[in-house]
Amino acid sequence: MRPVLFVVCFSVGITLMVFSGYVPRTASARTDSATTFGTPPSASPNAAVSRFVNPDRTQWSGASRKSAAEYPAPAVDPAQSADVSGEDQRSAEASPAAAKAAEAEEIRQNVATALAGLDAPAADTADTSEATAPEPAANAGADRVAWSGWDDIALDGSRSTGEGLSYSWRQLSGPAELKISRPNRTVARASGFPLGPDMTWSPALYEFELTVTDKYGRQSVGTLGYVVLAGPELTVRPPAQRRFQLRDSYLLGHYESWATVPEGGVATFKVTSPTGLTFTRITGGPADITGNLARRHYEYEIVVHQEPGVAQAWLEFLVDTDEKIPGVLQLGVNWEGR
């Protein structure tokens, strides 16, 4: 009876060993397996997980084809296999989700940075522009000479420089208060010079101030001087009488000089002016006009010739200066003894 029980138990044990995948190996096979087990496993995460769940599987994955064929893989517990595959799947699913979350966080930070840059950097940019922009420079133009008869002079600040300039004109000085039209324009006009009985032969100085302001609030100031004349500055010999008289609806300065020539038939008049003159004959007989620049003024000589049978000569010239100050020069000659 005992031999029968032993045989039955032995058979059952061998059967269980076969079904469980365990088969005794030779010493050489155990030596090969030990060497293979010592080889570092694959670097993949799944291989590392499998190694701790089922070391034998890792051992076989590193064995040669012959070892794998000779020693088939043992049966794996379905529960363990399901857990392992589920963990691997969760890891695979978690990686894209983590990547998307990281990408979303990066986008959120970029948007936040861009929105924050709409405020503070704008002020910094303005400060930088103001620091690098050139200072404004007001330019009211060069000092000028004008005729009071026009009763209108220009104030021109177009040569001023700067960014986004605004303009402001005002009168600083002068014998009369003038009216400035459009004082906040680049080009303005001033009028209101004394006329009629208030006119004077003396030059009148009017000064104006131009203030320009750029878009950053920085200012610059320039000045302009106008010398206003009622008539040309002439010195006539023989001495002339001066008066203001209407001529073609304009009050012009008149210079009247007379010469008496006892004999010779030629009368000479000399005219001196600080500026060049242009003579345009209005009335009168023949005359020769010559002139040149002498020192710091201009000298002109007007020679009047007597006409036959004429006891008196009368000549008129419209005189215009380089600054366009008009006047009338009247020359009279008494021919005595003729």
C-alpha positions, 0 to 999 in steps of 0.5 A, a space after each residue: 500500500 505504501 509503495 502505491 501511495 508513494 508512486 501516486 504522490 510522486 506522480 502528482 508532484 511531478 505533474 504539478 511541477 510540469 504545469 507550474 513551469 518548473 523543471 529541474 535544470 542542469 548545473 550548466 543551465 543554472 550557471 548560464 541563467 545566473 550569468 544572464 540574470 547578472 546582466 543589467 535589464 533594459 532601460 525601459 520603465 516597463 522592463 523595470 516594472 516586470 523585473 520586480 513583479 516577475 524576476 524570472 521573466 526579466 531573466 529570460 528576456 535577457 537570455 539567448 534564444 536557446 535558453 528561452 526555447 529550452 526554458 519556456 516562460 512560466 505561467 503568469 498570474 492573470 491578476 498580476 498581468 492585468 495589474 502590470 498592464 494597467 499600470 503601464 497603460 496609466 503611465 502611458 496615459 499620464 505622460 501625454 496628460 502631463 505634457 498637455 498640462 505643462 504646455 497649457 501652463 507655459 501658454 498661461 504664463 506667456 499670456 500673463 507676461 504679455 498682458 502685464 507688458 501692456 502697462 509698465 513697459 509702455 511707460 518705460 518706452 515713453 520714458 526712453 523715447 523722451 530721453 532719446 528724442 532731441 530737445 525742441 528748438 524754437 526758431 522765430 526767424 532772423 530779424 527783419 525790416 518792414 514798412 508800416 504802410 503794409 500794416 501787416 507783418 508775418 511771424 513765421 516759426 516753421 524752422 523750429 524743430 521738435 516732435 509734435 510741436 505746439 506754438 505760441 506767439 506774443 509781443 514783447 515790446 514796441 511803441 504800439 500794441 499790435 494785434 496777433 492773429 492766430 497766435 497758436 499757429 506756426 505762422 501768425 500775423 501782427 497788425 496795427 501800426 500807427 498811421 496818419 498823424 501818429 506816423 514817425 520817421 524814427 525806426 520803431 523796434 517791435 520784438 516778438 517771442 515764440 514758445 514751442 512745446 513738444 509732445 513731452 511737454 518740453 519747451 524752447 523759446 525764440 525771439 524775433 525783432 522787427 524794425 518798422 519804417 514809415 519811409 526809406 532812410 535817405 539823406 539828400 543834398 541839397 537838404 530835403 524837406 520830409 512829409 507823409 502824403 497819400 499816393 495811390 491810397 498809401 501814405 508815403 514818405 516824400 523827400 523834396 529837394 531844390 537846387 538853384 543853378 546860376 549857370 552851366 545848365 547842370 544840377 547835381 543831387 546826392 543821396 545817401 542810404 544805408 541800403 541799396 536803392 532802386 529809382 523809378 522815374 515818375 515825372 521829369 526830364 532827362 537825368 543821369 543816376 550813378 551810385 556805388 557802395 562807399 564804406 558802410 552806406 550807399 551813395 548816389 549821384 543824380 545829374 539833371 540837365 537843363 532842357 532848352 527854353 525851360 527855366 525850371 525843372 521838376 523830377 519825381 522818382 519812386 525810391 525803393 530800398 532792398 527791404 521794400 520800403 517805398 518813398 518818393 524823391 522830388 527834385 526841383 531845379 531853378 535855372 537862373 540867367 537862362 
